[in-house]
Amino acid sequence: MQQKQDLGADGKRVVLLLNRRRFRCRECDKVFTEPDDICGWRRRATARFRRYLREQAGDQSMKRIARREVSRDTVRRAVAEAD
């Protein structure tokens, strides 16, 4: 089970719990999982939440956003993703 952060509701933090199935290739024995269409490959926040962080970064400092929402690194990555 994986935890993914989403846009909050009524001032409360929202975390999605995703159950992704694992598969094993019979040919090479490699393990792989279902694709993550909600967040994207190796992402811990939804696209909707990352878009919200980018919008907030236009008006406020990353430090202020991070204090309210998530870590500064997450805010930086969300902003850099738009470039």
N, C-alpha and C positions, 0 to 999 in steps of 0.2 A: 504494500500500500504506500502511495506517495502523497505528500502534502503539497498543495499548490495554493499560493495566496491569490485571492481575488479582491475585487473592489468591495469595500466595506458597505454595510447597510445600516442605516440609523446610527452612525457613529461607532459601530462595532466592527471588529475585524472578522473577515470571512476567510475560512480555509477550506479548500476542497480536498476531499480524500478520494484519490483515484485508485481503483483496483485495475491494474493492467496485467493481462495474461502473459505468461512466459511460454516460449516455445523452444524446442531444441531441434536442430536440423539433423535428420537421420544420416545424411551424407558426411558432414564434417563435424558433427557434435557441437556446433556453436549454438549458444543460447541467445535468444533475442526476444524483445517484447513488442507488444502492439504499439503502433505510432501514437504519439501524444498530440492530437489535433487541437486540444484546448490551449495548451501553452507553447508548444513547439519543442523541438529537440533540446534537451538539457536545460530547460527553463523552469524556474520555480514560481513564476507568477504568470497569470493569464495575460493574454495580449491586451485585453480590456484594462487591466490594472496598470500595465506598463504604459499604455496610451494616456491614462489618467496622470501618472507620474510625470510624463513629458509635458502635459498641459500645465501642471502645477509648477514645473520648473521654469516656465516662462514668466511667472509672476513672483516666485519666491526663491530663496536660496535653497540649495540642495540640503544643507544642514538642517534647515527648518522642516523641510518635507520629511527627511529621514527621521527626525525626532518624533514626528507624528505617525509615520507610516511604516517604514522599513529601514534597512541599513543604507548608509550613503553609497556604498558600492552598487546596490540594487538600483538606486536612483540614477547613478552615473551610467550604468549599463543601459537603462531604459532611454536615457537622453541620447547616448551614443548610438543606439539602435536606429534612431530616426535619421542620422546622417548618412 
